[in-house]
Amino acid sequence: SNGYTIYYNGNNWVMDPEDLNGIDDDGNGKIDDLIGWDFMLNSTGTEANNPFENSGHGTTVSGIASARTNNTIGVSSLAWNLKLLPVSCSFPGSSSIYKGYDGIIYAAENGADIINCSWGGTAFSMANQEAINYAYSLGSIIVASAGNNNNTIPVYPAAYQNVIAVAALQNSGVKSS
């Protein structure tokens, strides 16, 4: 109502209480998801409207992807005027991804043009391929980590169809570990 969705209260970033109404206003099944969604608030799978990302990895990747050029900090990105939709799929104290494909669907259904997945595993699932296909059919581009092990074992979601796989390379051309 006042133009702010989230603000710093002097100690923490908090959602504007005037915007929280306990209603699923946009009809996406998530109540008060003003700034994204947390699919794994805790180890029991409770969901919440605050997508706090415990490890910092996703936040770092997002910050690099959305860094503003000419910001006097020395960091810049290829993107201009980026908007982020945070989605957390891991609970505090865990580095595992639990509901990553639910997160992909959520992001796509909420208009994400590009969905970054800085995670992966070696298990193939047709259901997960279908989730990727669905997000792709909604117009989302899915980008995923090809892994950090410098091997030829497929890492998913990067190895699924309709996903752009990315990896870091050493100067020699070998994939970084």
Stockholm file with secondary structure:
# STOCKHOLM 1.0

chainA/1-177         SNGYTIYYNGNNWVMDPEDLNGIDDDGNGKIDDLIGWDFMLNSTGTEANNPFENSGHGTTVSGIASARTNNTIGVSSLAWNLKLLPVSCSFPGSSSIYKGYDGIIYAAENGADIINCSWGGTAFSMANQEAINYAYSLGSIIVASAGNNNNTIPVYPAAYQNVIAVAALQNSGVKSS
#=GR chainA/1-177 SS CCSCSEEECSSSEEECGGGCCSSCTTSSSCTTCSSCEESCSSTTCCCBSCCCCSSSHHHHHHHHHTCCTTCSSSCCCSCSSCCCCCEECSCTTCCCCSSHHHHHHHHHHTTCSEEEECCCBSCCCHHHHHHHHHHHHTTCEEEEECCSSCSSSCCBTTTSTTEEEECCBCTTSCBCC
#=GC SS_cons         CCSCSEEECSSSEEECGGGCCSSCTTSSSCTTCSSCEESCSSTTCCCBSCCCCSSSHHHHHHHHHTCCTTCSSSCCCSCSSCCCCCEECSCTTCCCCSSHHHHHHHHHHTTCSEEEECCCBSCCCHHHHHHHHHHHHTTCEEEEECCSSCSSSCCBTTTSTTEEEECCBCTTSCBCC
//
